[in-house]
Amino acid sequence: MRLVFAGTPPFAAAALDALADAGHDIACVLTQPDRPSGRGMKLTASAVKALALRRGLSVSQPQTLRDPAAQAELVRLAPDAMVVAAYGLLLPPAVLSIPRLGCLNIHASLLPRWRGAAPVQRALLAGDAETGISIMQMDAGLDTGPVWSRQAVPIGPADTSGQLLDRLTALGADMIVDELARLAQGGANGAPEPQPAEGVTYAHKIEKREAAIDFSRPVTAIDRQVRAFDPVPGAFCECAGVLVKVWRAIPDARPLPPGTEPGTVLELADGLQVACGDGCLRLLEVQRAGGRRQDALSFARAAGLIPGSRLGSGLAVVAAPVPAADPAALAAPAERPRD
């Protein structure tokens, strides 16, 4: 099948690799323009661009697909289908109508739950038992199109967003290859299923301030926060005015001594035990700003922490606190953001 592929991060690169291995004719690869990255802020190609160049595929990096010239080039390519995976640019209706079979999106959730930009992190933050991959026929809405196929993936009690995304990446690559094989058979795979109106939630883009730890919250919520923001942006708290990222922690629902203030260091044994709103969190691996990751006990000794010391709320080092909210009740965005 003749394809145009649009994607940017490693999640998309895996799908592009699988499609090329399956023998599809990749007429063009669309990806985000190179961005400054690293300490030197050098322009860096996306994972999709790097892979496409290694495979000798044609690459285009338009600033927008609203540009008539970019649209005319897609018309000239005459693709059978366009595959989209975490591309990062809006696909206007004029582009959606160009491929003969339309545009298929690889989305990392079980639609209609967690439409939008950050479905993996939102699923973890909400304490979902499972997530998955949906292969969707794109329309003009935000992840609102009918779904060709879904496959669930369980979320383990210790999963981080990075670990979960690795599994979803491999699954998405396999599923899009299978779906295109069925599409190539014409009517053999029927029609996509419209998404139900019930159960719609929106995975709004993650803001760094959401990763600030407030130790007055329930310990299970903070545990999910640590795992959801690993590896990016990293959940953080404050110790003696210094930002400290928390990479690994274990919740402990043991009763707290009466009058214990959230953020109080309870003990230094098998980790750094810190009081939370309804129990304690055992910090195992942390990272001081500008430093390297280290075990929490080594950090505590170097920082002079003892039982009774306090870790401050990470909310103190950001401009504005994030109000507590039920992620399932997030309202629909006023307008469609970038895909």
N, C-alpha and C positions, 0 to 999 in steps of 0.2 A: 504494500500500500504506500502511496506517495504522501508523506507527512511534512507538516511544519511543526516544530517542537518549540515550546516557550516555557522557560524555567530559569531559575537562578541558583539556589543553594544545592548542597549535596543530596537532599531529598529528591530533587528533580534530576540531578545528574545520574542517579542510579536508574531512573526510568528511561532516560535517553540511552544509556548504555545497553539496557535490556532490549529496547526497540531496535537499535542498530544491530545487536547480536541476532535478533529474530529475522533479520533480512529486510526490514522496511527501508524504503527509499526516503531518507531524511533530506528533503529539498533545501531546508534552511533551519537554522537554530536561532531563535530569538532569546536574548538574555539582557539583563540590566547592564547599563554602562559601567565600566570599571570604576571602583570606588577607592578612596584613600583607606589604608588599613595598616595596622601595626604601629609600633612606636615611631617609625620613620614616616608614617602616613603616606606611603607610596601607593600609587594607583595599582590596584590588584584586580585581576580577572576573577569572575565568579567561578564556582565549581563547574557549572554547566559550560561556560566558555572554554575553560581549560580542557575539559573532556572532549568537547567538539573539535578543538584544534588538534588534539592528539589523534583523533579519528579522521582528520582531514575533511570535516564537515564545514559547510558555509555558515558563517556567523554574522548576525546583524544585531546591533545594539541601539535601536531607536530610543529617543527620549520619551516619545509618546506614540501610540498607535492611532491617535486622532489625525496624524499628519497624512494628507492625501497621497503624498509620495510613498509613504510606508504601506499604505493600503493598496496602492497600485502595484507595488512590488509583490504583495501577497497574491493579488489577482493573477499576476503574470505567472507565478509559481504553480497555480492551479492544483492545490493540494486536495487529496481525497478527504483528509481530516487534519485537524490541528489538535495536538495534545498539549495541555497546559498543566504545569505543576509548580506551585509557589513562584510564579513569574514575577509579580510585583508591579505590573502595569495594568491599567484598566483596558479591557477589551470592549471597544464600542460595538454597537449593533452592526455597523457596517463590516467589521472584521468577523464577527460571529457568523455572518451569512456567507462568507467567502468559500470555505471548504464545502465540498459536495456532501459530506456526512456531518458537517458541523464541527463544533469544538468540544472535546472531552477533557474534563478536569479530574485530576487525581487529588482527592481531598482527604486529609488525615483526621476524619471523624466519622461517626455513624449518623449521617444527615437524616433528619434536620437538626439534630443536636450539634451545637458548636459550629455554626456557620461563621466564617470570618477568618481573621488573620492568625490567631494563636490557639488553635483547637487542642493541641497536645497539652500545653500549660494549663489551659482552662479546665480540661478534664481532670487533671491531677489536683488542681486547687479545689475543685468541687467534690473531690472524693469519689469520683465515678469508679464503678467496678470494672468497666470495660470501655474501650474506644475501638477504633478500627479504620478501615479505608472505604471510601465511597468513590465509585467511578460515575461521574455525573455528566449529563449532557448540558452544556452551558447555555444560559439564557441571559437576559439583560439584568437580572437581579443579583444579589449577593449570595452566591451558593444556593440559589433557589430552584435550579433546574431539576428535571426528572433524573432518577438514579438508575443506571444500568445494573450495577451490582454493588453489594456491601459485604464486607467480611470483618467480623469482630476479633479484637485482640484483648485478652484480659490484662488488667492493670494490677501488678503485684504490690504488696504492702511496702516494698522498699524501692520500687521503680523510680528513677529520675526521668525527667523529660528527655534527656539525652539517650538513655537506654531504651525508652519507649519509642522514640523517634527512629532509632536504628532498626527496630523490628518493623515499624510501619513503613520505613523506606524500602526494605526488601519486599514486603508484601505488596506495596503499591506498584513496584516495578513488575512483579509477576502478574498482578491483576490487569494492568493496562495491556500487556502483551496478550493475555487471554481474551480480553474484551475486544480488541481489534481483530483477533482471529475470528471471533464470532460475527463481528460486523462485516467482515469480508465475505461472509456466507450469505449476505443479503438479509432476507427475512427470517433466517434460522434462529435468531435470538430475540424475536418479538420486538417489543417496544419498551423504552425505559418507563419506570414507575414514578408517577408524580409523588413529590414529597407530601406527607401528611401535614395538615395545619397544626396538629397538636405536637407538643414537644420541641418547639423551635427555641433554641438559645443562640446567643451571639458571642463568639470568642473575640472580643475586642483586643486590639493590639496591646501588648504588654508595655507598661511604663515602668521605668526603673524604680520610681518611688513605691511601687507595689511590692518590691522585694525587701523593703525595710521591715525588720522584725519588731513587733510590738509584743513584749513578753506578757502583757496582761491578757492576751488572747488564749483560747484553749490550746493545749499542747498538741492535739491532733491537727489543728489548723496550721500551727507553726511547722510541724513536721511536713505537711503537704506543701507548704510554702518553700521550705528548703529544697525538697525534691523537684518541685515544679520549676524552680529557677536555677537548676543545675543542668547545663553549664552556663546559661545566660539568663539574666544578668548576674546571678549569684545573690542569694538572700544575705542580708547583712544586718549587723547590730553595731553598737558603739561601746568602746571600752576606753575609759579615760580620755575621751575626746577623739579617739582614733577609730576609723571605720574598720570593722572586722567582718569578713565574709565567712559564712557558715556553710561548709560543703557536705558534711555528713553529721547526722544526729539521730538519736533513737528516743522515741517518746516513752515516758514513764509516768503512769497515772497514780503513783504513790501519793498518799495524803500529805499535804504540806503542813509544816508546823504553824499553829495559829499566828496570824499577824504577819506572815512572811510576805514581803513585797515582791511583786514580779520583777524578774531580772536579778534576783539575789543568788549569788553562788552558794550552793548548799554544801557541796563537798567536792573534793578532787580525788576521785577513785574510779578507775575504768572510764575515764572521761571527765568532762567538766559539767557537773550537775547544776542546772540553772532553773530556778522557780519560774513557772508560767502561771496562767490564770487558773488552771484547775489541776495542776500536777507539775512534773518537772521534765525538762528536756536534757538528755545527756549529749553534749557536744563532743564529737569524735575527731573531726578534722576542720580546721579553720585556716584563714589567711589574713594576716594583717595587711593593711593598705601598703602597697609597694614592696611587700615581702613575698615569700613562697608559701605554698600550702604546707601545713605541719599538723602533727597530732595536737589535740586540744590541750593535753596536759603540759606538753613542752611550751606551748604558747602561754598557758596560765603561769607557769613558773617564771618565764621570762618577763611577763607583765606584772609579776608580784601579786597575783590574785590569791586570795585566801577565802575560806568560808566566811560569808558575810559581805564580801565585796559585791559590787553591783555592776551589771552590764546594762547600759542604757538602751532605751528604745531606739531602733534605727530610724524611727520617724523624726527624731531630733535633728538628723543630718540632711534632711530633704526639705524642700521649700514648703510643701503642703502635704498634710496627712491624707491617706486614702480612707474614706469612710467605709466601715464594714458593710458588706452587701452580700446578698445571696446571688451567686453567679447565675443560677437558673432564672433569675428574675431580671437579668439585664435587658434593657429595652433595645429595640431595633434601631440601628443608626438612622439618622435623618436622611443621609444620602449614601450611595454606594461608595465605599472606599476602594482603593486600589486592590486588585486581586493578588 
